Amino acid sequence: MITFKQIKYALAVAEQLHFKKASDDCFVSPSTLSNAITELEFNIGFKIFERSNKKVIITKLGLEFINKAKKINLQVKNINEMKLNYLDSMSYPISMGIIPTISPYFLPIALPRIKNDFPNLPLEIEESESKTLIDKVKEGDLDMAILALPYALGDLVYFKFWAEDFYLVSNKKNELSNKNEIHASELQSSKLMLLEDGHCLKDHILKACNIDIKSKYSLKASSLQTLIQLVKGDMGSTLIPKMAINQLIRTNNNLSIAHLNEPGPHREICIVTRKDYWGLENIKLLCSIFSEEMHKNDYNND
């Protein structure tokens, strides 16, 4: 008979590709975990893993098993969470992912309100890129994630709570620094600097500006803060979302900003989750709170 414990052990090995690390994650001895996997493989009639002293490989049939096991694990999690319908669900731990082009500008606004309204809510926050967060939400490793649209979400559902445009940041020595509005056609000569590949903000900028993704840029960076430092050094210009202006620009007297005058909004901020997530009403509540706090901070007014 296959047990749920064996399934959990197999998922741990598949994630770590290492029996000792997987046993540590499951808080059991390596021999206990190894024996459980061996018994599981005997019961299903095929090998899930190829093992050696150097590495662990998931077999072709094993990969099919792991994919089905992930779905089973998620369903069991949903069953265990059914009791929350009868409890104070805003006192139950919530795990939330957020992308790095939102987190430093949004969290200082949202967290004080969450702490005030829900003092007993254990909120676990993880920062990562969109693709990683979406995979974790789908697999149940995260309850929800705050992302920027447009982005391919698969079968996840989303709830929008904010929309914004991009602004060009230039050194005051730059010829574009005397403008309040700027069109994408004017960016070709501005040594535009963007985030490195993997950040959805780069894709949103390219789409808003209708720029060929094969275009060459003088520099790339892993954070908006780095890009701003490069602009201060007169290395070029960059585009940032409206919510980042207060933190990145207001205290830099040698920088200027200009609204990107292209059809918008240039990106929309939302919470994404699974369509059968037990706390959909809580997410709608959070969206309402987040929207209220963003408006309260006057982000839509220059």
Protein Blocks (a to p, Z undefined) as FASTA:
>chain_A
ZZfklmmmmmmmmmnopaklmmmmnopafklmmmmmmmmmmmnopafbdcdfkbccddfk
lmmmmmmmmmmmmmmmmmmmmmmmmmcfklcccdddddfklmmmmmmmmmmmmmmmmmmb
ccddddddfklmmmmmmnopafbdcddddddekjaccddfbdcdddddddfkbmklmpfb
dcfklmmmnopacddehiaklmmmmmmnopafkbccfbdcfbfklmmmmmmnonaccddd
fklmmmmmmmmmkbccddddddddfbdcdddddfklfklmmmmmmmmmmmmmmmmnopmb
ZZ
